[in-house]
Amino acid sequence: MSKLKAGIIGAGGISHSHLHGYRELSDRVEVVACCDIEQGKAQRYAERNGVARYYDNCRDMLANEKLDIVSVTTWNSAHAECAIAALEAGCHVICEKPMAINAAEAQAMKDAADKAGRLLTLGFVRRHGNDAAAARDLIQKDYLGEIYYAKATYLRRCGFPGGWFGDKSRSGGGPLIDLGVHVIDLTRYVMGNPKPVSVFGATFDKIGARDNIKTDGWVSETKVDKPIFNVEDLAVAMIRFDNGALLSVETSFNLNVKKGSGDIELFGSKAGLTFTPFELHGELNDRLADIAISGDNGFDFSRDFDREIKNFVDAVEGKAELVATAEDGVELMKILDAVYRSAETGETVFL
Ligand SMILES: NC(=O)c1ccc[n+]([C@@H]2O[C@H](COP(=O)([O-])OP(=O)(O)OC[C@H]3O[C@@H](n4cnc5c(N)ncnc54)[C@H](O)[C@@H]3O)[C@@H](O)[C@H]2O)c1
């Protein structure tokens, strides 16, 4: 069987993880082209990474190359346009999270995939972690009982990545759309993808970019000295699902909290489950009991990113089902839209 020809749209930070994932499958995939709208960036990327051809826009790349699969790794506002162009050119697409900057765009992407008969998956990398697999296993075997409440947090004390992440026209929003997307999706995934029915949310922008603080945390490749910051710095939300369960979300770029954190907590009628550390909390022999599950039940960004790419390639070759579907992405965007709408109006949004 000949190798799948892959192309990358958006030669920035996360594209390296996609490239790494494809290179791990070098007997099945060859990355033959890349493109980026920033002058000279695709050329530098191609030369440094041994990619044969480069372009300064995706239309030319899609027209000139016979690509089978495409990674969309642009900033958020370009996801829909680039993914739809690739799908219409007959490619299967993996698009980074968030799927788009709103649910209407996400739905248009799903429609384009359905019309073209091509696969569209999303960069919900947390679905590929050992923690996600272990949690789903425990839940399916009913160790938690009915899960009626969950908490998803992704709080940074000082963690605005810079670059375009604070520019709403390119990001679509702040920590909710950038970080919250991961933990909300992960919670839905382990709970069996319940549908959202109502959302109450609030957003704040009391601290802003906090770019006066010297930090050695992760920063965007496109970091600039005086970044635009017109997004929220904190978002909180309560999401009700169709199975009656309630999910509480807290996510920040900047917050006066002692320590940043990222965790999922599930509360069931038989037991609760935390992801960090990976522990069950319940009862045993009329005593309260905390059970630490042994083994590697963690998330490993690099390993799990490779798994995400492998799942995409396996699905394209008909060897696996997609772990994250376009429908999952649309549902998630509906939730994020609803949080922002609720934050604007102060009302609960019914979906
Ligand atoms: N899965 C994860 O954990 C994870 C981690 C980081 C970033 N991301 C996501 O990956 C995407 C990219 O983030 P990043 O940190 O790599 O950003 P980045 O700024 O480093 O790279 C984005 C690149 O896209 C290019 N670009 C923008 N519009 C384009 C278009 N229409 N055509 C071609 N190129 C275009 C930009 O010039 C830039 O080089 C974002 O959607 C982000 O949310 C996901």
The ligand as an SDF file (V2000), in Angstrom:
LIG
                    3D

 44 48  0  0  0  0  0  0  0  0999 V2000
   -3.7550   20.2060   21.5070 N   0  0  0  0  0  0  0  0  0  0  0  0
   -3.0990   21.0350   22.2980 C   0  0  0  0  0  0  0  0  0  0  0  0
   -2.8340   20.7670   23.4570 O   0  0  0  0  0  0  0  0  0  0  0  0
   -2.6750   22.3610   21.7240 C   0  0  0  0  0  0  0  0  0  0  0  0
   -1.5430   23.0240   22.2360 C   0  0  0  0  0  0  0  0  0  0  0  0
   -1.1960   24.2490   21.6600 C   0  0  0  0  0  0  0  0  0  0  0  0
   -1.9570   24.8020   20.6400 C   0  0  0  0  0  0  0  0  0  0  0  0
   -3.0720   24.1320   20.1920 N   0  0  0  0  0  0  0  0  0  0  0  0
   -3.9140   24.6960   19.1380 C   0  0  0  0  0  0  0  0  0  0  0  0
   -3.1500   24.6840   17.9290 O   0  0  0  0  0  0  0  0  0  0  0  0
   -3.4720   25.8140   17.1210 C   0  0  0  0  0  0  0  0  0  0  0  0
   -2.1850   26.5740   16.8110 C   0  0  0  0  0  0  0  0  0  0  0  0
   -1.5810   26.9890   18.0150 O   0  0  0  0  0  0  0  0  0  0  0  0
   -0.0120   27.3210   18.0440 P   0  0  0  0  0  0  0  0  0  0  0  0
    0.3640   27.5010   19.4640 O   0  0  0  0  0  0  0  0  0  0  0  0
    0.7170   26.3470   17.2120 O   0  0  0  0  0  0  0  0  0  0  0  0
   -0.0080   28.7510   17.3250 O   0  0  0  0  0  0  0  0  0  0  0  0
    1.1920   29.4400   16.5030 P   0  0  0  0  0  0  0  0  0  0  0  0
    0.9100   30.8740   16.5010 O   0  0  0  0  0  0  0  0  0  0  0  0
    2.4990   28.9440   16.9930 O   0  0  0  0  0  0  0  0  0  0  0  0
    0.9880   28.8320   15.0190 O   0  0  0  0  0  0  0  0  0  0  0  0
   -0.1300   29.1290   14.2440 C   0  0  0  0  0  0  0  0  0  0  0  0
    0.3640   29.3790   12.8320 C   0  0  0  0  0  0  0  0  0  0  0  0
   -0.7770   29.4080   11.9510 O   0  0  0  0  0  0  0  0  0  0  0  0
   -0.4690   30.3340   10.9160 C   0  0  0  0  0  0  0  0  0  0  0  0
   -1.7110   30.6850   10.2230 N   0  0  0  0  0  0  0  0  0  0  0  0
   -2.7190   31.4640   10.6680 C   0  0  0  0  0  0  0  0  0  0  0  0
   -3.7130   31.5070    9.7580 N   0  0  0  0  0  0  0  0  0  0  0  0
   -3.3100   30.7460    8.7100 C   0  0  0  0  0  0  0  0  0  0  0  0
   -3.9190   30.3760    7.4750 C   0  0  0  0  0  0  0  0  0  0  0  0
   -5.1200   30.8290    7.1180 N   0  0  0  0  0  0  0  0  0  0  0  0
   -3.2260   29.5650    6.6380 N   0  0  0  0  0  0  0  0  0  0  0  0
   -1.9840   29.1000    6.9820 C   0  0  0  0  0  0  0  0  0  0  0  0
   -1.3790   29.4160    8.1540 N   0  0  0  0  0  0  0  0  0  0  0  0
   -2.0270   30.2130    9.0040 C   0  0  0  0  0  0  0  0  0  0  0  0
    0.2020   31.4790   11.6540 C   0  0  0  0  0  0  0  0  0  0  0  0
    0.9290   32.3290   10.7920 O   0  0  0  0  0  0  0  0  0  0  0  0
    1.0880   30.7190   12.6490 C   0  0  0  0  0  0  0  0  0  0  0  0
    2.3610   30.4780   12.1070 O   0  0  0  0  0  0  0  0  0  0  0  0
   -4.4960   26.6150   17.9310 C   0  0  0  0  0  0  0  0  0  0  0  0
   -5.7790   26.3040   17.4730 O   0  0  0  0  0  0  0  0  0  0  0  0
   -4.3080   26.1530   19.3610 C   0  0  0  0  0  0  0  0  0  0  0  0
   -5.4850   26.2300   20.1280 O   0  0  0  0  0  0  0  0  0  0  0  0
   -3.4160   22.9220   20.7040 C   0  0  0  0  0  0  0  0  0  0  0  0
  1  2  1  0
  2  3  2  0
  2  4  1  0
  4  5  1  0
  4 44  2  0
  5  6  2  0
  6  7  1  0
  7  8  2  0
  8  9  1  0
  8 44  1  0
  9 10  1  0
  9 42  1  0
 10 11  1  0
 11 12  1  0
 11 40  1  0
 12 13  1  0
 13 14  1  0
 14 15  2  0
 14 16  1  0
 14 17  1  0
 17 18  1  0
 18 19  2  0
 18 20  1  0
 18 21  1  0
 21 22  1  0
 22 23  1  0
 23 24  1  0
 23 38  1  0
 24 25  1  0
 25 26  1  0
 25 36  1  0
 26 27  1  0
 26 35  1  0
 27 28  2  0
 28 29  1  0
 29 30  1  0
 29 35  2  0
 30 31  1  0
 30 32  2  0
 32 33  1  0
 33 34  2  0
 34 35  1  0
 36 37  1  0
 36 38  1  0
 38 39  1  0
 40 41  1  0
 40 42  1  0
 42 43  1  0
M  CHG  2   8   1  16  -1
M  END
$$$$
